[in-house]
Amino acid sequence: MASIEELTAQMDALKAQRASGVARVSYDGKTVEYRGDGEIVAAIRALETDLAKLVGKEPARQIRTFTSKGY
């Protein structure tokens, strides 16, 4: 697994790339091309999960219940 600094650098690059609207991001001499915003968001979430595991925090989980009377 990558170090905290490496994960942070990757996440910063992805967030900057998402804000700019460009589908290609480069960090540490590596280039990755994404197909769309959803793929970038999924990559950011995966990095956030990996970073949380390294720091020792588990992601918060929520269960939401919705009901309807059928109207």
Secondary structure, DSSP 8 states (H G I E B T S, - for coil): ---HHHHHHHHHHHHHHHHHT-SEEEETTEEEE-SSHHHHHHHHHHHHHHHHHHHT---------------
